[in-house]
Amino acid sequence: MPEEWQVELSKSVNSPDELARFIPLSPAELRRMRRVVGVYPMRISPHYLTLIREKNGPLWKQMVPDIKELRDKNSPEDPLHEDTMSPVPNLTHRYPDRVLFLVSSECAAYCRFCTRKRKVGKPYIIRPRWIREGLRYIESTSSVRDVILSGGDPLLLSDAKLEFLLKSLRRIRHVEIVRIGTRVPCTFPQRITQKLCRVLKRYHPLFVNVHFNHPDELTSEARTACEMLSDAGIPLGNQTVLLKGVNDDAETLRSLFCGLLRMRVRPYYLYQCDLTRGTRHFRTRVEKGIEIINKLRGHISGLAIPHFVIDAPGGGGKIPLLPEY
């Protein structure tokens, strides 16, 4: 019997033709979007669909397929070399003491700027035997003390599957902390249930990094979801991607970061958009991010200012950047 959140998720918009039932689209727009979806899957959750107020607005750009995605053919599919640094499928071991473990290929909404466009929305990417291989690798590698569960979105796993993963990791003595990267508090806050919070609460120390990019995403439903996680004792950090035409100005990000603090979420990273194929139209110059940080520092609480970082191509890791003070 599906849970209530699973029934709600089944009402998502998964094609341009479904989107046209809610937002008028011209025949030309439909044709272009269908071409994109043939390469990169589409999903907009019912919650997020209600937030899109205008065509080509900041929320539209994040979720609605754009023909520009197909014009970016020279960028790499895996700029961060996650796959080449994978000792077993879907597990990246870049830093000595931590691993990135992809446990889901599904998201509540498929962001058009996603660094894993090559993988999300493709069920064959994650297989049970690879999950078992990943757990065995972590158990056999004593230097790993920090495991980051990502995907896709780990919180779209059922409560039982998520608990299996957390319980398995907690049995490994050298694993000290577990982190979960998720966008569901933003795109599909209905997934954050009391039952889920009870499961998560059993496996501390557990940290959750959420993902909000624009102040219009800070809804009352998102606030409730974040507060439920916080009340379960889970520290929340936020990762924002700097996106051209979405949030590439200081006032928008000031509003976002201050709003996140009111929701008990600490702004953690502001990412330069990765050099992933299909995302070139989202990328700003690096100087834009430095300029924004410079305008924020000293004008809002230090708690509200994230690290501005570039995840270096070729697997070089995260490089923090600051203005020249």
VMD Tcl script that draws the C-alpha trace (Angstrom):
set ca {
  {0.00 0.00 0.00}
  {1.65 3.28 -1.06}
  {2.09 5.97 1.56}
  {0.34 9.32 1.23}
  {3.49 11.09 0.04}
  {4.02 8.47 -2.67}
  {0.47 9.00 -3.94}
  {1.08 12.75 -4.03}
  {4.36 12.32 -5.88}
  {2.60 10.24 -8.54}
  {0.73 13.42 -9.53}
  {3.96 15.07 -10.70}
  {4.30 16.56 -14.17}
  {6.59 14.31 -16.19}
  {6.24 15.62 -19.73}
  {5.73 18.88 -21.64}
  {2.24 17.73 -22.64}
  {1.28 17.32 -18.99}
  {2.74 20.75 -18.22}
  {0.57 22.24 -20.98}
  {-2.52 21.29 -18.96}
  {-1.46 23.80 -16.33}
  {0.50 26.43 -18.26}
  {-0.31 27.41 -21.88}
  {2.46 26.30 -24.25}
  {2.72 26.99 -27.96}
  {3.25 24.13 -30.45}
  {6.83 25.33 -30.96}
  {7.50 25.34 -27.20}
  {6.09 21.82 -26.92}
  {8.26 20.54 -29.76}
  {11.42 21.99 -28.25}
  {10.65 20.67 -24.78}
  {9.91 17.17 -26.11}
  {13.33 17.10 -27.74}
  {15.01 17.97 -24.45}
  {13.02 15.44 -22.44}
  {14.08 12.76 -24.89}
  {17.61 13.24 -23.53}
  {17.16 14.60 -20.00}
  {14.06 13.47 -18.04}
  {11.54 15.92 -16.63}
  {9.66 15.95 -13.36}
  {8.03 18.82 -11.50}
  {6.42 17.90 -8.20}
  {2.86 19.11 -7.49}
  {4.18 21.39 -4.74}
  {6.82 23.04 -6.90}
  {4.42 23.47 -9.80}
  {2.23 25.70 -7.63}
  {5.23 27.98 -7.00}
  {5.95 28.72 -10.68}
  {4.31 32.09 -11.24}
  {5.63 33.14 -14.64}
  {7.25 31.77 -17.75}
  {11.02 32.21 -17.71}
  {10.95 33.31 -14.08}
  {13.56 32.01 -11.60}
  {11.57 28.91 -10.62}
  {10.52 28.14 -14.20}
  {14.16 28.21 -15.33}
  {15.15 25.69 -12.68}
  {12.58 23.06 -13.64}
  {11.21 23.52 -17.18}
  {13.22 21.95 -20.04}
  {15.04 24.45 -22.25}
  {16.38 23.74 -25.73}
  {19.67 25.35 -24.61}
  {20.37 22.12 -22.75}
  {20.93 20.36 -26.08}
  {23.18 23.09 -27.49}
  {25.88 22.56 -24.89}
  {27.67 19.61 -26.48}
  {31.28 20.33 -25.54}
  {31.01 20.32 -21.75}
  {31.83 17.00 -20.02}
  {29.06 14.79 -18.67}
  {31.05 14.06 -15.50}
  {33.18 17.17 -14.90}
  {34.02 16.24 -11.31}
  {35.28 12.77 -12.29}
  {32.91 11.09 -9.85}
  {32.79 7.94 -11.95}
  {36.55 7.67 -12.47}
  {37.06 7.96 -8.70}
  {34.59 5.15 -7.99}
  {36.15 1.97 -6.57}
  {32.67 0.41 -6.82}
  {29.67 1.66 -8.84}
  {28.00 4.85 -7.56}
  {30.48 5.40 -4.72}
  {33.08 8.17 -5.08}
  {36.13 8.14 -2.82}
  {37.84 11.49 -3.49}
  {38.83 12.66 -0.02}
  {40.72 10.32 2.33}
  {38.17 10.22 5.14}
  {34.82 10.40 3.34}
  {32.83 8.88 0.50}
  {29.92 10.03 -1.62}
  {27.41 7.17 -1.89}
  {24.68 7.46 -4.55}
  {21.71 5.45 -3.32}
  {18.85 6.78 -5.48}
  {18.45 7.88 -9.09}
  {15.10 9.55 -8.46}
  {14.28 13.12 -7.42}
  {10.98 14.78 -6.59}
  {11.83 17.34 -9.29}
  {14.58 17.23 -11.89}
  {16.60 20.42 -11.78}
  {17.75 21.49 -15.23}
  {21.18 22.52 -13.87}
  {21.89 19.19 -12.14}
  {25.53 18.11 -12.05}
  {24.34 14.49 -12.48}
  {22.11 15.02 -15.51}
  {23.70 11.87 -16.94}
  {22.19 9.76 -14.15}
  {19.06 11.20 -12.58}
  {15.71 9.81 -13.64}
  {17.25 6.57 -14.95}
  {16.26 3.66 -12.67}
  {18.92 1.27 -14.00}
  {21.64 3.54 -12.56}
  {21.09 2.24 -9.00}
  {20.89 -1.51 -8.43}
  {20.55 -3.40 -5.12}
  {23.79 -5.36 -5.65}
  {25.69 -2.09 -6.11}
  {24.27 -0.80 -2.83}
  {25.58 -3.95 -1.16}
  {28.97 -3.50 -2.85}
  {29.11 0.08 -1.60}
  {28.39 -0.98 1.97}
  {31.07 -3.69 1.77}
  {33.59 -1.17 0.46}
  {32.87 1.25 3.31}
  {33.14 -1.56 5.85}
  {36.49 -2.71 4.44}
  {38.00 0.80 4.23}
  {38.86 1.88 7.76}
  {39.87 5.43 6.73}
  {36.24 6.27 5.90}
  {34.64 8.04 8.84}
  {32.10 10.22 6.97}
  {29.50 8.91 4.51}
  {27.43 11.27 2.36}
  {24.23 9.72 1.00}
  {23.17 11.36 -2.23}
  {21.65 10.53 -5.59}
  {19.09 11.40 -6.95}
  {17.50 12.06 -3.60}
  {17.97 9.58 -0.73}
  {14.76 10.75 0.96}
  {12.72 9.40 -1.94}
  {13.63 5.93 -0.76}
  {10.99 4.27 1.36}
  {11.40 4.59 5.12}
  {12.33 0.89 5.27}
  {15.06 1.15 2.62}
  {16.46 4.29 4.18}
  {16.52 2.66 7.60}
  {18.31 -0.37 6.15}
  {21.05 1.92 4.84}
  {21.40 3.89 8.06}
  {21.39 0.80 10.22}
  {24.00 -0.87 8.00}
  {26.27 2.18 8.21}
  {25.85 2.49 11.98}
  {27.08 -1.10 12.36}
  {30.42 -0.08 10.83}
  {32.55 1.03 13.77}
  {34.80 3.48 11.90}
  {31.88 5.42 10.36}
  {31.49 8.38 12.69}
  {28.94 10.59 10.89}
  {26.40 10.21 8.11}
  {25.20 13.05 5.94}
  {22.17 13.14 3.64}
  {21.90 15.50 0.69}
  {18.29 16.21 -0.24}
  {16.10 18.73 -2.02}
  {12.72 17.39 -0.89}
  {12.16 20.01 1.86}
  {12.17 22.52 -1.02}
  {10.59 20.62 -3.91}
  {8.37 18.12 -2.10}
  {8.04 18.93 1.62}
  {5.20 16.39 2.00}
  {7.89 13.70 2.10}
  {9.05 14.92 5.52}
  {6.70 12.97 7.78}
  {6.75 12.27 11.49}
  {7.43 8.63 10.67}
  {10.48 9.55 8.60}
  {11.76 11.84 11.36}
  {11.45 9.03 13.90}
  {13.56 6.82 11.64}
  {16.25 9.46 11.14}
  {16.38 10.34 14.83}
  {17.56 6.81 15.65}
  {20.84 7.19 13.76}
  {22.64 10.23 15.15}
  {25.08 11.83 14.55}
  {23.21 12.56 11.35}
  {23.43 15.75 9.30}
  {21.17 16.87 6.46}
  {22.09 19.33 3.72}
  {19.07 20.79 1.98}
  {18.99 22.76 -1.28}
  {17.16 26.06 -1.76}
  {18.14 28.48 -4.54}
  {15.57 31.28 -4.40}
  {13.53 33.02 -1.67}
  {10.27 32.08 -3.45}
  {11.06 28.48 -2.45}
  {10.88 29.34 1.26}
  {7.22 28.39 1.64}
  {5.30 27.64 4.83}
  {5.38 23.94 3.84}
  {9.16 24.07 3.44}
  {9.49 25.76 6.82}
  {7.41 23.03 8.47}
  {9.52 20.31 6.84}
  {12.78 21.89 8.00}
  {11.47 22.47 11.50}
  {10.40 18.83 11.76}
  {13.91 17.71 10.85}
  {15.44 20.20 13.29}
  {13.10 19.04 16.05}
  {14.41 15.51 15.42}
  {17.84 16.83 16.43}
  {19.25 17.01 12.90}
  {21.52 19.98 12.08}
  {20.53 21.47 8.72}
  {22.84 23.17 6.23}
  {21.88 24.57 2.85}
  {23.67 24.26 -0.47}
  {22.79 26.86 -3.11}
  {23.95 26.88 -6.73}
  {24.69 30.26 -8.28}
  {22.52 30.38 -11.41}
  {22.36 33.04 -14.10}
  {18.93 34.65 -14.25}
  {17.79 32.85 -11.09}
  {19.75 34.14 -8.10}
  {22.85 35.92 -9.43}
  {22.39 39.14 -7.48}
  {23.15 40.07 -3.89}
  {19.62 41.12 -2.91}
  {18.07 37.80 -3.97}
  {20.67 35.80 -2.08}
  {20.48 38.09 0.96}
  {16.76 37.39 1.15}
  {17.33 33.66 0.66}
  {20.08 33.29 3.25}
  {18.35 35.36 5.92}
  {15.11 33.46 5.28}
  {16.91 30.16 5.70}
  {18.21 31.19 9.12}
  {14.65 31.97 10.18}
  {13.83 28.37 9.22}
  {16.76 27.09 11.36}
  {18.85 26.23 8.31}
  {22.47 27.42 8.14}
  {23.67 28.55 4.68}
  {26.64 26.26 4.06}
  {27.82 26.44 0.44}
  {27.22 28.73 -2.51}
  {28.43 26.72 -5.49}
  {29.73 28.02 -8.77}
  {27.59 26.09 -11.29}
  {29.50 23.00 -12.44}
  {30.77 22.58 -16.01}
  {28.24 19.84 -16.68}
  {26.98 19.21 -20.20}
  {23.61 20.84 -20.76}
  {24.03 23.55 -18.13}
  {26.22 26.19 -19.79}
  {23.37 28.73 -19.96}
  {23.17 28.73 -16.15}
  {26.81 29.57 -15.51}
  {27.95 32.99 -14.36}
  {31.50 34.26 -14.27}
  {33.39 33.34 -11.11}
  {33.79 37.04 -10.38}
  {30.00 37.33 -9.97}
  {30.02 35.03 -6.94}
  {32.94 36.89 -5.35}
  {31.15 40.20 -5.95}
  {27.99 38.91 -4.25}
  {29.87 37.63 -1.18}
  {31.63 41.00 -0.94}
  {28.27 42.81 -0.94}
  {26.84 40.53 1.74}
  {29.70 40.38 4.23}
  {29.30 43.02 6.90}
  {25.70 43.72 5.88}
  {24.06 40.54 7.17}
  {24.90 38.12 9.98}
  {27.98 36.01 9.44}
  {25.75 33.02 10.13}
  {23.90 33.81 6.91}
  {26.97 33.89 4.65}
  {27.97 30.57 3.06}
  {31.34 29.55 1.66}
  {31.55 30.40 -2.04}
  {33.24 27.39 -3.66}
  {34.15 25.92 -7.01}
  {34.05 22.14 -7.23}
  {37.16 21.88 -9.41}
  {36.83 19.99 -12.69}
  {38.79 16.76 -12.92}
  {38.12 15.77 -9.33}
  {40.21 18.54 -7.78}
  {37.78 19.03 -4.90}
  {36.15 22.13 -3.46}
  {38.08 25.39 -3.70}
  {36.78 28.24 -1.46}
  {37.00 31.77 -2.84}
  {36.91 35.08 -0.97}
  {37.06 38.72 -2.05}
  {40.44 40.43 -1.67}
  {40.01 41.96 1.78}
}
mol new
graphics top color blue
foreach p $ca { graphics top sphere $p radius 0.5 }
foreach p [lrange $ca 0 end-1] q [lrange $ca 1 end] { graphics top cylinder $p $q radius 0.2 }
display resetview
